[in-house]
Amino acid sequence: MDDSWLSDDDQLLAELGAAMAEAQQVPDTFVQSGKSAFTWYGVDSELAALVSDSAAAATAPAALGMRSERPVQRSLTFATAELTIELDVHVDAVRGQVTPPRSGTVQVRGAAGVERSVDIDDLGWFVIKPVPVGAYRLSVRLDDGPSALTDWISE
């Protein structure tokens, strides 16, 4: 850029306009995240409230003397009036169970939309591998019952 804009008002205004336009541009990923946060995923899905989160608990299971084959990094429980979704976030996977137990599907939804779907078996169990990166939420659809949408889950 040369200094000719110092003496040319029209060029100065053009340069300032270009600078302002560039400063107001929003990255596409930010726009997608915003749209995803406010999208109504389903009229028939009830928002599952977070009722328990081990990240907020004062004591960890290891401190209570409990042992597990796979170390649990975080345990979460979401509930609606009709179902409960229990999650254990491990290093390698998210393991969950829906109660009362019914088969169905869990969709993992990230900022850009649906990332993947996993089946829920007849006992209500499901496994999401690998652990989703960044913020995500789960949309649970049972074959013969209610559906629910969890709040956003992040590390």
C-alpha positions in Angstrom: 0.0 0.0 0.0 1.3 3.4 -0.9 0.8 6.7 0.9 -1.3 8.3 -1.9 -4.4 7.9 0.2 -3.0 10.6 2.5 -3.9 13.3 -0.1 -6.8 11.5 -1.9 -10.0 11.6 0.2 -11.8 9.1 -2.1 -9.0 6.6 -1.8 -8.9 7.1 2.0 -12.6 6.4 2.2 -12.2 3.3 0.0 -9.4 2.0 2.3 -11.4 2.7 5.4 -14.5 1.0 3.9 -12.4 -2.1 3.0 -10.9 -2.2 6.5 -14.4 -2.0 8.2 -15.9 -4.7 5.9 -13.0 -7.0 6.8 -13.4 -6.4 10.5 -17.2 -7.2 10.3 -16.8 -10.6 8.6 -17.8 -13.5 10.8 -16.1 -16.9 10.3 -18.4 -19.6 8.8 -17.8 -22.0 11.8 -19.0 -19.3 14.2 -22.2 -18.8 12.1 -22.8 -22.5 12.0 -22.4 -22.8 15.7 -24.9 -20.0 16.3 -27.5 -21.5 14.0 -27.0 -24.9 15.6 -27.5 -23.6 19.1 -30.9 -22.1 18.2 -32.2 -24.8 15.9 -35.3 -26.6 17.1 -34.3 -30.2 16.5 -37.7 -31.7 16.9 -41.1 -30.7 18.1 -41.6 -34.0 19.9 -38.3 -34.0 21.7 -38.3 -32.9 25.3 -35.3 -31.1 26.7 -33.6 -33.4 29.2 -32.5 -31.5 32.2 -29.0 -32.1 33.7 -29.7 -33.5 37.2 -26.2 -34.8 38.1 -22.7 -34.0 37.0 -19.6 -35.5 38.6 -17.6 -32.6 37.5 -19.5 -30.5 40.0 -19.3 -33.0 42.7 -16.9 -32.5 45.6 -15.7 -36.1 45.7 -14.7 -38.4 42.9 -15.5 -42.1 42.8 -11.8 -43.0 43.3 -11.9 -41.1 46.6 -14.8 -43.2 47.7 -12.9 -46.4 47.2 -14.8 -47.5 44.1 -13.0 -49.3 41.4 -13.9 -49.8 37.8 -12.3 -51.6 34.8 -12.4 -48.4 32.8 -11.7 -45.2 34.6 -14.6 -42.8 34.4 -13.6 -39.2 33.7 -17.1 -37.8 34.2 -20.6 -39.1 35.0 -23.7 -37.2 33.9 -27.5 -37.8 34.4 -30.2 -36.1 32.3 -33.9 -36.6 33.0 -37.3 -35.8 31.5 -40.6 -36.7 33.0 -40.6 -40.0 31.1 -36.9 -41.1 30.8 -33.5 -40.9 32.3 -30.2 -40.8 30.3 -27.1 -41.8 32.3 -23.7 -41.2 30.7 -20.2 -42.2 31.7 -17.5 -40.4 29.8 -14.4 -42.5 29.5 -11.1 -41.8 27.8 -12.1 -43.9 24.8 -15.9 -43.7 24.6 -19.1 -42.4 26.1 -21.1 -45.3 27.6 -24.7 -44.6 28.3 -28.0 -46.2 29.4 -31.6 -45.0 28.9 -34.1 -46.0 31.6 -36.7 -47.3 31.4 -34.8 -49.6 29.0 -35.9 -49.5 25.4 -34.2 -49.8 22.0 -33.8 -46.8 19.8 -31.2 -44.4 18.4 -28.9 -41.7 19.8 -27.7 -39.0 17.5 -24.5 -37.1 18.5 -25.0 -33.4 17.5 -22.0 -31.1 17.3 -21.9 -27.4 16.4 -22.2 -28.2 12.7 -25.2 -30.6 13.1 -25.5 -34.4 13.3 -22.1 -36.0 13.5 -23.2 -39.7 13.9 -25.8 -42.0 15.1 -25.5 -45.1 17.4 -28.1 -47.8 18.2 -29.6 -48.3 21.7 -30.0 -52.0 22.5 -33.1 -53.6 24.1 -31.6 -53.0 27.6 -31.1 -49.3 26.9 -27.3 -49.4 26.5 -25.3 -47.5 23.9 -21.6 -46.7 23.3 -20.3 -43.6 21.4 -16.8 -44.2 20.1 -14.6 -42.1 20.0 -15.6 -39.4 22.5 -16.9 -36.4 20.6 -14.6 -33.4 20.3 -15.8 -30.0 21.5 -19.3 -29.3 22.7 -22.0 -31.8 21.7 -25.5 -32.9 22.7 -27.4 -36.1 22.4 -30.8 -36.6 20.7 -32.4 -39.8 22.0 -35.2 -41.4 20.0 -36.7 -44.5 21.4 -38.5 -46.9 19.1 -41.7 -47.1 21.1 -41.5 -44.2 23.5 -40.5 -40.6 24.1 -37.6 -38.7 22.7 -35.3 -36.3 24.4 -32.5 -33.8 23.7 -29.8 -33.2 26.3 -28.2 -29.9 27.0 -24.7 -29.2 25.6 -21.9 -31.3 27.0 -18.4 -30.1 27.0 -15.1 -31.1 28.7 
